[in-house]
Amino acid sequence: MDIKFDELKDALKSQEIKLDIISNNLSNVGTTGYKGNLVFVELMEIEGKQLSNVKVKLNFKEGAIERTDNPLDFAINGRGLFAVQTESGEEKYTRNGHFTVDSDGFLKTSDGYFVLGKGGPINVTIDGVKPGKVEVSQSGEIYVDGDYIDDFLIVDIDDYGLLEREANGYYVANNVDVVELENPIVTQGALESSNVNPIKEMINLITVQRYFESTQKALKSVDDQLKKAANNIGKYKT
């Protein structure tokens, strides 16, 4: 009886983790460049008990590319990540190419991070005074009023699953080799949508909720049986 009780509690915990991840995926269906998480539950036998081992993997499958016609929106087709830099100089990476130009002419993310080119933070002013018309080639070359100024710094790693996810669609590469991507493909006036499939996630959510409820009922049944057995033992002792 104790073994079953432990197994049910473990199953309940694993379903709670799955529920949290599915809910988070669903909440980011409309987030630009968002990459959903995949959940795997493996059963392991430990001291004669069937216990769950929950594994979470970053799903870096490309989302749909949607036109916005905003000249400061950019989408990477295929592999690659935009390199950005925080005010403190830390380098991060993102698939969200929705950028703006600040008062000093620097191209920045929605969170105020500098967008990096191969030569450093990208500035789109003409002679350092007034922002010009920004045009970007498919290979990531940046032109301002027809003059070439830099290339987007677009990076790649062997396994995107090794990236550490941070808030607002940013990733950091701790102890991971980051290289400049050769032959990137960039679309101007477009953004990459979230790769979360809402219909699939809703089905997963319903499945987990049902399993969660049935496990709760089974857990309560085992608990009731244990209490009943304890009461009977008490009666026999008297």
C-alpha positions, -999 to 999 in steps of 0.1 A, spaced: 0 0 0 28 24 8 45 18 -25 13 26 -44 8 57 -24 43 70 -32 39 62 -69 6 81 -70 21 111 -53 50 111 -78 26 108 -107 6 137 -94 38 158 -91 49 150 -127 14 160 -140 16 193 -122 49 200 -139 34 192 -173 4 213 -166 26 243 -158 46 239 -190 15 235 -212 -1 265 -196 30 286 -202 31 275 -238 -5 285 -243 1 319 -227 28 326 -253 9 316 -284 9 353 -295 45 360 -284 68 369 -313 96 343 -318 86 323 -288 98 287 -286 76 262 -268 88 236 -244 83 199 -249 77 176 -219 87 139 -217 79 117 -187 101 86 -183 93 59 -158 122 46 -136 122 18 -111 138 30 -79 138 6 -49 110 -14 -65 88 17 -71 78 30 -106 87 67 -103 86 95 -130 115 114 -144 102 146 -161 124 160 -189 118 194 -205 133 202 -239 133 235 -258 115 231 -291 134 253 -315 113 245 -346 108 276 -367 75 295 -363 56 309 -393 69 341 -408 42 368 -410 44 401 -429 41 433 -409 56 458 -435 73 476 -406 108 484 -419 122 478 -384 108 443 -381 130 414 -391 126 376 -392 153 350 -395 145 322 -419 159 289 -407 187 287 -382 202 317 -363 196 342 -335 200 379 -334 228 390 -310 219 418 -286 237 436 -258 224 448 -225 234 482 -209 259 463 -188 276 447 -218 261 412 -215 254 394 -248 221 377 -252 203 362 -282 167 363 -295 145 353 -324 123 384 -318 133 409 -345 109 437 -336 133 466 -332 131 504 -327 155 533 -331 163 553 -299 170 590 -297 207 584 -304 200 564 -335 208 530 -321 187 500 -331 173 484 -300 150 457 -288 117 464 -271 135 460 -238 161 486 -247 190 462 -255 214 472 -283 210 451 -315 245 440 -325 261 441 -359 294 426 -368 310 459 -359 291 464 -326 258 482 -317 240 492 -348 235 529 -354 213 540 -383 219 578 -382 233 597 -411 266 613 -400 255 606 -364 227 631 -366 194 619 -381 181 584 -386 179 574 -423 159 549 -443 169 514 -432 170 487 -458 183 452 -451 193 426 -477 183 389 -474 218 381 -462 216 406 -433 235 435 -448 222 469 -434 220 500 -456 210 535 -444 198 558 -473 216 534 -497 249 533 -479 262 501 -464 268 504 -426 271 469 -412 257 433 -411 234 419 -385 254 397 -361 235 365 -364 248 335 -344 244 298 -344 251 269 -320 251 232 -326 223 224 -302 198 251 -294 185 229 -266 216 239 -246 206 276 -245 193 289 -212 159 306 -216 154 340 -199 123 363 -198 109 381 -228 123 357 -254 160 361 -247 186 333 -244 221 331 -229 248 306 -239 267 296 -208 295 272 -215 282 268 -251 302 276 -282 286 304 -302 296 310 -338 287 335 -365 261 319 -388 273 317 -424 248 327 -450 218 338 -428 185 345 -444 167 376 -431 133 390 -441 127 427 -435 91 438 -427 82 405 -411 83 387 -378 84 351 -367 54 339 -349 54 316 -318 59 280 -328 33 268 -302 4 249 -318 -26 261 -297 -49 232 -308 -23 206 -299 -15 223 -266 -53 224 -257 -56 187 -264 -25 181 -242 -40 203 -215 -73 184 -214 -55 151 -214 -33 161 -184 -62 176 -165 -81 144 -168 -51 123 -158 -45 147 -129 -81 144 -117 -81 106 -119 -48 104 -100 -62 127 -73 -91 104 -69 -69 73 -68 -47 90 -42 -77 99 -21 -89 63 -24 -55 49 -11 -55 75 17 -90 64 27 -80 28 27 -49 36 49 -71 55 74 -96 26 75 -68 1 80 -54 23 108 -88 25 125 -93 -13 123 -59 -18 139 -69 5 167 -101 -15 172 -82 -48 174 -58 -33 200 -87 -24 222 
